[in-house]
Amino acid sequence: MTGRKLHAETLALHAGWRADPATGAVAPPIYQTTSYQFRDAEHAADLFALKELGNIYTRIGNPTTAILEQRIAALEGGAAAVAVASGQAASAFAVQNLARAGDNIVSGTDLYGGTWNLFANTLRDQGIEVRFVDPADPEGFVRASDDRTRAWYVETLPNPKLVICPIGEIAALGRPLGIPLIVDNTAAPLIARPLDHGAAVVVYSTTKYIGGHGTSIGGILVDGGNFDWEAAGARQPLLNTADPSYHGAVWSEAAKPLGPIAYALRVRTVLLRDLGAALSPFNAFQILQGLETLPLRMPRHCENAVRVAAFLSGRADVTRVIHPSLQTGVQAERAARYLQGGQGGLLGFELAGGREAGRRFIDALELFYHVANIGDARSLAIHPASTTHSQLSPEEKAAAGASEGYVRLSIGLEHIDDILHDLGQALDRAGE
Ligand SMILES: *Cc1c(COP(=O)(O)O)cnc(C)c1O
């Protein structure tokens, strides 16, 4: 296609693939193979020496997975992407690619629970300190940083608070310091574009909206190709000093003939090689299948959520509704700036009847599934205080925004009248 800039709807169907050169197959084949026959000894040597990029072993790369990587990089406006086994692996690799024992990163406090545990416990046990700050205050990231700070980390639209992160303001403060911003955009694919606002790396759990059908766990890291790692010098030793695990390669140098992909190259050649969290080709296929319709699905998730937010706001038994469409002041300004394609399909609300009403409401739902997931085509609900957040103290629950009567909804693609009917009948029964 002739260099014209394609729209998201078109990229989601076409980027990274035309047809199988061997058979003409149009749908991406599932290359269910561990290894790849080298053309000859020189070809093999060139691949290992990174003189040429190509298939060696599926732990490090696979042709089905490569289609997913190219398609998501194209949609995101990035230079390259690396798919991994889960969103958790993507978050861990995003940090481990820049920080090692003795280093630190600064993260916003509003995080997915799994990321919180990874940062507060597992990375700490590996010697990487994570310093937490309020993401609504960009200057807090600067104050928490020192000369061992390798990255800043935030989520675009963290739940349960659902307050949009000021990505551009934070990224702009980090760049002169040589500190890249990593953004988890799982809750807002297509509707928010973190790289356009100066983020350097975007991570996704593709398990959620991108796969979209609740079938496959997966994750991906997108290298924006927009961060000058070399200029960051001693701030980024893992990309700017010789890597003894790869015959002394300096990744910011080694990537030069291949493009602005030093960050992605190291994720693949070092972290996938050594830690091995590879995506299976079958899951890559399932996630690609979901991705084809993401540009159609996201707007409908968002439209339905706006209608649900308005409906719940009119109920006397609901004390508070949380959705970007209802926010005011600086939160509304940030939502308008960063959520240009819709205001998201996640929504929270507080029941007047507290914890017991929350549990009764969940049990009374007939259409909504009661699951610990988001971003499925089906509508989902959960009561965090008795499930995902039940290990937290009352103070921690309040700080996380998951109070006793709080219910989280992930609004699906069913007809809006059926969604509202189910919520209405369950609220009525929860209040009996
Ligand atoms: C689910 C989720 C993750 C973790 O992804 P998995 O694919 O479940 O490992 C990370 N971040 C956010 C925002 C998520 O919703």
The ligand as an SDF file (V2000), in Angstrom:
LIG
                    3D

 15 15  0  0  0  0  0  0  0  0999 V2000
   -5.2030   -7.2900   33.5960 C   0  0  0  0  0  0  0  0  0  0  0  0
   -4.2610   -6.1700   33.6840 C   0  0  0  0  0  0  0  0  0  0  0  0
   -2.8800   -6.3720   33.7580 C   0  0  0  0  0  0  0  0  0  0  0  0
   -2.2760   -7.7660   33.8130 C   0  0  0  0  0  0  0  0  0  0  0  0
   -2.5430   -8.4630   32.6490 O   0  0  0  0  0  0  0  0  0  0  0  0
   -2.6450  -10.0810   32.5580 P   0  0  0  0  0  0  0  0  0  0  0  0
   -2.8020  -10.2940   31.0880 O   0  0  0  0  0  0  0  0  0  0  0  0
   -3.8240  -10.4970   33.3650 O   0  0  0  0  0  0  0  0  0  0  0  0
   -1.3650  -10.6130   33.0950 O   0  0  0  0  0  0  0  0  0  0  0  0
   -2.0510   -5.2720   33.8020 C   0  0  0  0  0  0  0  0  0  0  0  0
   -2.5530   -4.0170   33.7920 N   0  0  0  0  0  0  0  0  0  0  0  0
   -3.8730   -3.7740   33.7340 C   0  0  0  0  0  0  0  0  0  0  0  0
   -4.3660   -2.3650   33.7240 C   0  0  0  0  0  0  0  0  0  0  0  0
   -4.7690   -4.8310   33.6850 C   0  0  0  0  0  0  0  0  0  0  0  0
   -6.1020   -4.5920   33.6340 O   0  0  0  0  0  0  0  0  0  0  0  0
  1  2  1  0
  2  3  1  0
  2 14  2  0
  3  4  1  0
  3 10  2  0
  4  5  1  0
  5  6  1  0
  6  7  2  0
  6  8  1  0
  6  9  1  0
 10 11  1  0
 11 12  2  0
 12 13  1  0
 12 14  1  0
 14 15  1  0
M  END
$$$$
